[in-house]
Amino acid sequence: MLSQYLYVRKSGNKPGPGNLPIMKNLILVVAAALSLSVSAQQLNDKGLYVSSDNELFSGVITSNNNGVKSEINVKEGVVSGEAVYYYASGNVMEKGMFTDGKKDQKWTRFNENGSTAAIAFYTLGKKSGTWLVFDDNGKKRFEMNYSNGDKTGTWTSWDENGVVLNTKDYGAAN
């Protein structure tokens, strides 16, 4: 297919509507080649990402599972850095950071329409800080607190009008 495209270009034909099938084929071939190279990384028996020659992988792994696309940074075989997950529409679903293979720092989840649905915090894989959940109109519906993975402080829920529905005190962190 690539040779067909090159033949069209060498013959003096300019890309145009009559050449679109050839150009579409070229795009499909390139996309297929890229997807093969991206999916060449796999987990070894130690849970580390390696390339096809069994070397520790560093770069971005892109995958698509059940309509959810993900782009995850990997450093020396370990998930580290930014991770972004997308709805099938291409809108961002969730984004956050990994450190040494564990969720870390701020994670934000979005509704399909792009508004913030939830904000969460982690410290090396353990829930921490204040977590917030919003409805589709952007109103805060839940506020929860964590310390070192444990529930702590006062948890509150609100109805759609902003009226407190429930509070529960989990006390101070251990």
N, C-alpha and C positions, 0 to 999 in steps of 0.2 A: 504494500500500500504506500509506503514511503517512496518507493521508486516511481509509482504512478504520479505522486505529487511532484517529485523532482522532474519527471518527464514533462509535465504540464508547464512547469516554470522554465525549463530549458527550451521548450518549443516556442516560447514567446507568448503563450497564452497568459493573460492576466487573471488573477483570481476574480471570480465573478459568480453569478448565480448558476451557470452551467458547471462550474467546478466545485460547488458546495459539497456534493457527495464525497468527493476525494478528500476535501479538507476535513469533513466530519470524520471520515475513516482515519485520517492522520491523528486527529484529536483523540479518538477512541484508542488508537494504538499507544499513544503517549500516555494517556490516562491509565491504561491497563499496565503498562510498564512501571509507572510510578506506584500504582497500588501494589504491585508485586514487590517492589523494592521496599516499600513502607512496611508491608506485612512480613518481611523476611526476619524481623526480630521476634524472638520467642523466649519464654522463660526456661532457664536450665533447671537442673535438679536442686539447685540452691536457692531458687526463686529470683534469680538475677536475669535481666534481659541481656541476651547475647545476639550477635549478628550471625549470618549464615556460616561464617568461618569460626564460630564459637568464641569470638572475642567479645569482651564486655562492650555493650552498646552505650553510646552517648548521642543524644539528639532528641527529636520529637517523634513519638509514636502516634500515628493516626489510625483509629479503628472505627468501625461502624457496627454496632450490635443492636439489633431490634429497632432500627431507625434512629438510634442515638449515636451521633458521631462524637468522638472524643479526640482531643489533642493533648498528649501528656508528655512532659519533659522528663528525660531520663539522663542521669549522669553516672557513668561507669557502672551500668547495669541496674541502678536503683532509681525508682521514681523520685525525682527531686526537682522542685521548681513549679512553675505554673501548670495547672490542668484546667482545660475548658471542655465542657460538654455542651452539645448542641441538639436542639429539637430537629426533627426531620425537615422542618421549614427553613432551617439554617439559623434561626434565632438562638441566642445563648440561653442555655438551660441553667447551667451552674458553672461557677469558676472559683478557684481557690489555689492554695499552695500545698505542696508536699515537701517534707524534709525527711530524708532517709527512709522513704517509703511510707511515711505516716502523714495524715492530714495535719496541717499546721497553719496557724494564723487565721485570717478571716476567710470565710467561705460565704458566697452569696448565691442564692437560688432565685431564678426569675420565672415569671409566668410566661406562657407562650406569647403574650402581647408585649413582653419586655419590661413589665413593672416588677419591682422587687417583691418576691414572695417570702423570703426568709434570709436572715443573716445569722451566721453561727461562727464560733471561734473554737479553735483547737490549739492545744500545746502538745506537740509531738504525739498526736493520735488520741489524746484525751480531751474530752469536752471541757471548755473553760469559758469564763466570762459570761456576758449577757447575750442570750439568744433571743431573736425577735422573729415573729411570724406575722405576715400581713395578708389581708384578703385581696381580692382582685381590684378593689377600689383604692388600695394603698393604705387602708386603715389598720392600725396595729391591733392584732387579735390575741396574741400571746406574748408574754415576756417570761423567760426562764433563766435561771442562773446556775452556773456550774463552776466547780473548783476541782481541779485534778480528776475530772471524770465523775465527780459526785454532785448530786443535786444540792443546792445551797440557797440561802436567802429566800426572799418572797417571790413566789410565782404568781402571775396574774393573768386572767383571761378577760376579754371584753366582748360585748356583742357588737353588731354592725353599727349601732348608734354611739359607740364609745362608752357605754355603761358597763361598769365592772360586773362581771358574772361570778367570778370566783377568785379567791386568793388562798394560797397555802404557804405556810412558812416552813422551810426546811432547815432553818437554823444556820449557824455559822459553819464555815468550812472546817474540816478536821485538820 
